[in-house]
């Protein structure tokens, strides 16, 4: 785990945040799953559109049942090419989170063949190619 | 070239669509579950969503932290108190606010009353789905007692609206306390009776037991939460893990059952309702003295930058709020992950292999349905023979084409 970590941060109230490089996301998830086998689930993926930094930030919230603890894996993908490897084969529970991030934020999870639009967004929004949760989406 | 080489043609002539979704007649979730069945056996299930997406996350970005409190409690009608609790605590973590002990107890009381009526509702629906309409009516009648208790506590029968940053919005006096206690005493024998009924009645047992069995590792892999997780023997409850509000001070136990079937999930719900009843009684007897209601005029209008991630044990499982603030009056990003989203969208795999009649049962033990029937005819062009085979044999390569 340490070899992939860029830096460690902290999220309120008591969540440890491990910032990793986007290209290592699959290795990180595999390492986590192996070390806590049978007692870990992916709670959700929260995507944040950081317009100023020109990136999308992805927060993977992982809950470790043994330790009663939630940790956060944070990574960023460039805004003009929002692509990241999928983790759906490692955590099948990522389906809902990845489908939602793809539909509402436009982040493509490479290797996830179940992604589709519209998933949540209405048909007319999808027809205009708008990703509703992006900061530049018209309201 | 290709045409000359073809020796087999597969025709799929029968497609029987039964459009029951997106509004399932039995339950409130506007989701379409498309079932592909081979005869009676489900071979594939698909979940189609988007019928009720209201864009609340975007709406919350456009409104102030204060208005968002009222938006968050309108995400879900059944479990509105847990939504506002989760949002309120996420903001409190950001701003460094701490509610008083009395306020914490009142919050827990509101949430536990909600858990009782939510568990009663889903059990009532289960009773209706398996054909016990009178039982449905009885459970719903007794559920009204809890709604009354909630009304006495919060002023509203459904929307609690009792949370505020740093405390609660209403306090309770001794008269209200006694009234709620009376209701809880009236409710207790009813809950015990229904629990016994679900456990011992042979018809309910044969309808629910060993249907939709989920192994612990499957449940974790697919991130299924709440009573599904605990019904498969995994001891994970946010109330015990995060000990938010007053849960660290109140004696209670996490309910688990090892079976992992639909019956186990329903019994976990009944046991949790009884456990919640004890929590409510304990709170009414041990309510700390002191202030509970906050002066909303003195609360900060602008909140500091930062990130927070709050978890709460909603009746259906772990509910999470992630708030990203860059400072100011509005949040920069709010991410809400409701337990139902995961439980319904990720659970399509669990219907496969069961009969169509079992789908509503599994569905209600976490939720809606639609059936499609497909079957293939294989034409052997060489010998001019036609045979009907189930699609699943083609998928499993049991039929040589």
Boltz contact constraints between the chains, C-beta under 6 A:
constraints:
  - contact:
      token1: [A, 11]
      token2: [B, 307]
      max_distance: 6.0
  - contact:
      token1: [A, 11]
      token2: [B, 309]
      max_distance: 6.0
  - contact:
      token1: [A, 12]
      token2: [B, 93]
      max_distance: 6.0
  - contact:
      token1: [A, 12]
      token2: [B, 308]
      max_distance: 6.0
  - contact:
      token1: [A, 13]
      token2: [B, 93]
      max_distance: 6.0
  - contact:
      token1: [A, 15]
      token2: [B, 309]
      max_distance: 6.0
  - contact:
      token1: [A, 38]
      token2: [B, 217]
      max_distance: 6.0
  - contact:
      token1: [A, 41]
      token2: [B, 220]
      max_distance: 6.0
  - contact:
      token1: [A, 41]
      token2: [B, 223]
      max_distance: 6.0
  - contact:
      token1: [A, 42]
      token2: [B, 223]
      max_distance: 6.0
  - contact:
      token1: [A, 43]
      token2: [B, 320]
      max_distance: 6.0
  - contact:
      token1: [A, 44]
      token2: [B, 337]
      max_distance: 6.0
  - contact:
      token1: [A, 46]
      token2: [B, 322]
      max_distance: 6.0
  - contact:
      token1: [A, 46]
      token2: [B, 335]
      max_distance: 6.0
  - contact:
      token1: [A, 48]
      token2: [B, 324]
      max_distance: 6.0
  - contact:
      token1: [A, 48]
      token2: [B, 333]
      max_distance: 6.0
  - contact:
      token1: [A, 65]
      token2: [B, 236]
      max_distance: 6.0
  - contact:
      token1: [A, 68]
      token2: [B, 241]
      max_distance: 6.0
  - contact:
      token1: [A, 92]
      token2: [B, 221]
      max_distance: 6.0
  - contact:
      token1: [A, 92]
      token2: [B, 222]
      max_distance: 6.0
  - contact:
      token1: [A, 93]
      token2: [B, 222]
      max_distance: 6.0
  - contact:
      token1: [A, 93]
      token2: [B, 223]
      max_distance: 6.0
  - contact:
      token1: [A, 93]
      token2: [B, 346]
      max_distance: 6.0
  - contact:
      token1: [A, 95]
      token2: [B, 346]
      max_distance: 6.0
  - contact:
      token1: [A, 96]
      token2: [B, 341]
      max_distance: 6.0
  - contact:
      token1: [A, 96]
      token2: [B, 342]
      max_distance: 6.0
  - contact:
      token1: [A, 96]
      token2: [B, 345]
      max_distance: 6.0
  - contact:
      token1: [A, 96]
      token2: [B, 346]
      max_distance: 6.0
  - contact:
      token1: [A, 118]
      token2: [B, 50]
      max_distance: 6.0
  - contact:
      token1: [A, 120]
      token2: [B, 50]
      max_distance: 6.0
  - contact:
      token1: [A, 120]
      token2: [B, 53]
      max_distance: 6.0
  - contact:
      token1: [A, 132]
      token2: [B, 58]
      max_distance: 6.0
